[in-house]
């Protein structure tokens, strides 16, 4: 996970369809980034192979539940 990639290699990994589950979820354990640019359109996607992605989603859900109680 400490491997460093140049920009071209990161773009190649991002555009590789084999790194997407169901064509939608980016999952690449070789990519150290949590957020990656989307293949199409504007915005970012989560790298679901990175454990911090699950912490981010859990934090968002916890925040929504807590805000719904008040």
C-alpha positions in Angstrom: 0.0 0.0 0.0 3.0 2.3 0.3 3.7 2.0 -3.4 4.0 5.4 -5.2 2.6 5.7 -8.7 3.1 8.4 -11.2 0.1 10.3 -12.6 -0.1 8.2 -15.8 -0.2 5.0 -13.8 -2.9 6.4 -11.5 -5.0 7.4 -14.5 -4.6 4.0 -16.1 -5.8 2.3 -12.9 -8.7 4.7 -12.7 -9.8 4.0 -16.3 -9.3 0.2 -16.1 -12.8 -1.4 -16.1 -11.4 -4.4 -14.1 -11.0 -2.1 -11.1 -14.7 -1.5 -10.9 -17.2 -3.8 -9.2 -20.5 -3.9 -11.1 -19.2 -1.2 -13.3 -19.8 1.4 -10.7 -17.8 0.9 -7.5 -14.1 1.6 -7.8 -12.2 -1.2 -6.0 -8.4 -1.2 -6.4 -6.2 -2.4 -3.4 -3.1 -1.2 -5.3 -4.3 2.4 -5.4 -3.6 4.1 -2.1 -6.0 7.0 -2.6 -9.3 7.2 -0.8 -11.0 9.5 -3.3 -10.4 9.1 -7.0 -11.7 11.2 -9.9 -14.7 9.7 -11.6 -14.2 8.0 -15.0 -17.1 10.1 -16.5 -18.4 13.4 -15.4 -17.3 15.6 -12.6 -16.6 14.6 -9.0 -15.0 12.0 -6.9 -15.6 8.3 -6.1 -14.5 6.3 -3.1 -11.9 3.6 -3.5 -13.8 0.8 -1.7 -10.5 -1.2 -1.3 -9.3 1.4 1.1 -10.5 0.7 4.7 -10.9 4.5 5.3 -13.8 4.6 2.8 -15.9 2.5 5.1 -15.1 4.9 8.0 -16.2 7.8 5.9 -19.5 6.2 5.0 -20.1 5.1 8.6 -19.4 8.7 9.8 -21.8 10.2 7.3 -24.5 7.7 8.4 -23.8 8.3 12.1 -24.1 12.0 11.5 -27.4 11.6 9.7 -28.8 9.5 12.5 -27.7 11.9 15.2 -29.1 14.9 13.3 -32.4 13.1 12.9 -32.8 12.7 16.6 -32.5 16.5 17.3 
